[in-house]
Amino acid sequence: MHSASWNPAHRPAKHRKAEAMKPLSPTLRKEAVTSLEQFCDEQFDEPVGNLAVEALFDFMVAELGPLFYNQGVKDAQARIQGVITDLDQEVYQEPFTYWRRKR
């Protein structure tokens, strides 16, 4: 029997519409483009203009960014799962210690 109200949050993860990654701050974006520009200057015989480097950076963010983002999420999930698995051992409190301490 289906509920009268449908909640998209109940869809399996692979079918949920993903929230867009937050863009880099202007400062971080500028530093990243500058780093990529330096890399291009060192690696290629022909000079690469700033507009070309920015276009390459935008492409890499759009095309490869989700790959690294998703891997980061998986890594964080694994780390958090490990912490949760060990939680009972980390915070366990021995019960019925009052009388033992009295002796």
C-alpha positions as CSV (number, residue, x, y, z in Angstrom):
1,M,0.0,0.0,0.0
2,H,1.4,3.4,-1.0
3,S,1.3,6.4,1.2
4,A,-0.7,9.4,-0.1
5,S,2.3,11.7,0.1
6,W,5.4,10.8,-1.8
7,N,8.7,11.9,-0.5
8,P,11.6,12.0,-3.0
9,A,14.1,11.5,-0.1
10,H,12.8,7.9,0.1
11,R,14.1,7.2,-3.3
12,P,17.3,5.0,-3.5
13,A,20.4,7.2,-3.5
14,K,21.3,6.5,-7.1
15,H,17.9,8.0,-8.2
16,R,17.9,11.1,-6.0
17,K,18.7,14.4,-7.6
18,A,22.1,15.4,-6.3
19,E,22.6,18.8,-4.9
20,A,25.1,20.8,-6.9
21,M,28.6,21.1,-5.5
22,K,29.2,24.5,-3.9
23,P,31.5,26.6,-6.0
24,L,35.0,27.5,-4.8
25,S,35.4,30.9,-3.2
26,P,36.8,33.5,-5.6
27,T,40.1,33.4,-3.7
28,L,40.5,29.6,-4.0
29,R,39.5,29.6,-7.6
30,K,42.1,32.3,-8.4
31,E,44.8,30.3,-6.6
32,A,43.8,27.1,-8.5
33,V,43.8,28.8,-11.9
34,T,47.2,30.4,-11.1
35,S,48.6,27.0,-10.1
36,L,47.3,25.4,-13.3
37,E,48.7,28.3,-15.3
38,Q,52.1,27.7,-13.7
39,F,51.8,24.0,-14.5
40,C,51.0,24.7,-18.1
41,D,53.9,27.2,-18.5
42,E,56.3,24.6,-17.2
43,Q,55.0,21.6,-19.1
44,F,54.2,23.0,-22.6
45,D,56.5,24.7,-25.1
46,E,53.8,27.0,-26.3
47,P,52.5,29.7,-23.9
48,V,48.9,29.1,-22.7
49,G,46.9,32.2,-22.2
50,N,44.9,33.0,-19.1
51,L,41.6,32.5,-20.8
52,A,42.6,29.1,-22.1
53,V,43.8,28.1,-18.6
54,E,40.5,29.3,-17.1
55,A,38.5,27.4,-19.7
56,L,40.6,24.2,-18.9
57,F,40.1,24.7,-15.2
58,D,36.3,25.2,-15.6
59,F,36.2,22.0,-17.8
60,M,38.2,20.1,-15.2
61,V,35.9,21.2,-12.4
62,A,32.7,20.3,-14.3
63,E,34.0,17.0,-15.7
64,L,36.4,15.7,-13.0
65,G,35.2,17.6,-9.9
66,P,32.3,15.2,-9.2
67,L,34.7,12.3,-9.4
68,F,36.9,13.7,-6.7
69,Y,33.9,15.0,-4.7
70,N,32.3,11.5,-4.7
71,Q,35.5,9.9,-3.7
72,G,35.8,12.3,-0.8
73,V,32.3,11.6,0.3
74,K,33.0,7.8,0.2
75,D,36.2,8.3,2.2
76,A,34.3,10.4,4.8
77,Q,31.6,7.8,5.0
78,A,34.1,5.0,5.6
79,R,35.8,7.1,8.3
80,I,32.6,8.0,10.0
81,Q,31.4,4.3,9.8
82,G,34.7,3.3,11.5
83,V,34.1,5.8,14.2
84,I,30.5,4.6,14.7
85,T,31.6,1.0,14.8
86,D,34.1,1.8,17.6
87,L,31.7,4.1,19.4
88,D,30.5,1.5,21.9
89,Q,34.1,0.7,22.9
90,E,35.1,4.4,23.1
91,V,32.2,5.5,25.4
92,Y,31.3,2.3,27.2
93,Q,30.5,2.9,30.9
94,E,30.8,0.0,33.3
95,P,27.5,-0.5,35.2
96,F,27.0,-1.4,38.8
97,T,30.2,0.0,40.1
98,Y,28.9,1.8,43.2
99,W,29.4,-1.1,45.6
100,R,32.7,-2.1,44.1
101,R,34.0,1.4,44.7
102,K,32.7,1.3,48.3
103,R,34.8,-1.7,49.2
